[in-house]
Amino acid sequence: MTDQSPTVAGVSQHRALVTELPGPRSRALMERKTAAVASGVGTTMQVFAARAGGGVVIDVDGNHLIDLGSGIAVTTVGNGAPRVVEAVQEQVAAFTHTCFMVTPYDGYVAVAEALNRLTPGDHEKRTALFNSGAEAVENAVKIARVATGKHGVVVFDHAYHGRTNLTMAMTAKNMPYKHGFGPFAPEVYRAPVSYPFRDDKTVDGQVAAARALDLIEKQVGAENLAAMVIEPIQGEGGFIEPAPGFLPALVAWCRENGVVFVADEVQTGFARTGDLFACDHEGVVPDLIVTAKGIAGGLPLSAVTGRAELMDAVHSGGLGGTYGGNPLACAAALAAIETIEAEDLANRARQVERLMKERLHRLAANDARIGEVRGRGAMIAVELVVPGTTTPDAALTKEVAAAAHRAGVILLTCGTHGNVLRLLPPLAITDALLHEALDVFADVLADTP
Ligand SMILES: *Cc1c(COP(=O)(O)O)cnc(C)c1O
């Protein structure tokens, strides 16, 4: 097995368990973690990483794990992607930080140019860079408020936008993201989303949009609304893909009513869904688009890109931050974007979708606990329910994920009800590894009562 497996970033692309999981070194590290790290910082896996490459993570005991998580949709170009490693090494030797707001550098400008070119729409754009997804979402709201002179922000059921005060207010799920952390920022309103698996069959995209817009008009009023913020496919909320027509109807309403339409593509961006951005799927052109996660091959970077007249409405000095657009992160982003374009990773994501869905639909046909297989590209969800109902089965979901972890597959869960398994492999993963991970998944599902 080892001999035939290709090597990426020095890591043989195969699964191998040389100890039980977690092994002795991971267990010792977990003891130190418990004693030293705040317990509010949880971990999905019980093993500690030692190195990673392509679609494999090697733990401190030498086990090779198959990565179906990509560090939460971050290492889309693969872990240790060769172009990213080289670009960062070159940049770290040149300079590590000057602060773009003090002594600017070209990497930041080049990332802004790339995002202006690649994001949906051919209007004139500007970009500002930040560190995290939440920080970029906050800045999109700041920009929309200044540009419109209004305050209200509408978000949706099942939304996830981050863990800062404003983005906690925007996030739907209480536990664990919000519980006990309030009071939250005001002027945030929640509307119903389109969730085809849980909506009545009569609720198509148009009907779901009308349902949301009616509530917004009655309870908020367009004249009070600065921005509508939505994930084109909801991530943490359960990989919820709205019915066709839902997003275009929302955008049309925002245009008519002077509301800034903000697409939070932090999880869906950069080829993850089989298009460069998930908005591209239905030709949706957001006024502002927020990106992070997959942008820089694992280095912390985020961005707000949008209409020049909105972005430039903010006074000089109003946007920024000490580390925003750090030179190492910018070098990594340029290399990640080059990789996505040169290797046509959007096409690779569509291949991954075909492979995973073909296998998962076959599993679903024989297992009534699988309520739905959905998603686009390398962002695929399996929603687990009590057979014959849509009642969420969070306990089964947790057990299946834990069994997959013990078998050497990094697998994440999501969903407001905690009953969705999400498959987010790096696009550098081989078909052989994907098949093996799906074999493991089928086995653990069969073995879990
Ligand atoms: C992860 C995520 C965020 C928050 O990003 P951080 O970098 O963790 O702050 C915001 N929006 C969406 C859709 C996300 O998936």
The ligand as an SDF file (V2000), in Angstrom:
LIG
                    3D

 15 15  0  0  0  0  0  0  0  0999 V2000
  -16.0650   29.8050    9.7000 C   0  0  0  0  0  0  0  0  0  0  0  0
  -17.0560   30.7870    9.2470 C   0  0  0  0  0  0  0  0  0  0  0  0
  -17.0460   32.1120    9.7170 C   0  0  0  0  0  0  0  0  0  0  0  0
  -16.0900   32.5920   10.7780 C   0  0  0  0  0  0  0  0  0  0  0  0
  -14.7530   32.5010   10.3630 O   0  0  0  0  0  0  0  0  0  0  0  0
  -13.5850   32.5640   11.4560 P   0  0  0  0  0  0  0  0  0  0  0  0
  -12.3400   32.6360   10.6340 O   0  0  0  0  0  0  0  0  0  0  0  0
  -13.6880   31.3200   12.2690 O   0  0  0  0  0  0  0  0  0  0  0  0
  -13.8300   33.7940   12.2590 O   0  0  0  0  0  0  0  0  0  0  0  0
  -17.9630   32.9990    9.1990 C   0  0  0  0  0  0  0  0  0  0  0  0
  -18.8490   32.6170    8.2620 N   0  0  0  0  0  0  0  0  0  0  0  0
  -18.8860   31.3540    7.7930 C   0  0  0  0  0  0  0  0  0  0  0  0
  -19.8860   30.9980    6.7280 C   0  0  0  0  0  0  0  0  0  0  0  0
  -18.0010   30.3920    8.2750 C   0  0  0  0  0  0  0  0  0  0  0  0
  -18.0550   29.1390    7.8210 O   0  0  0  0  0  0  0  0  0  0  0  0
  1  2  1  0
  2  3  1  0
  2 14  2  0
  3  4  1  0
  3 10  2  0
  4  5  1  0
  5  6  1  0
  6  7  2  0
  6  8  1  0
  6  9  1  0
 10 11  1  0
 11 12  2  0
 12 13  1  0
 12 14  1  0
 14 15  1  0
M  END
$$$$
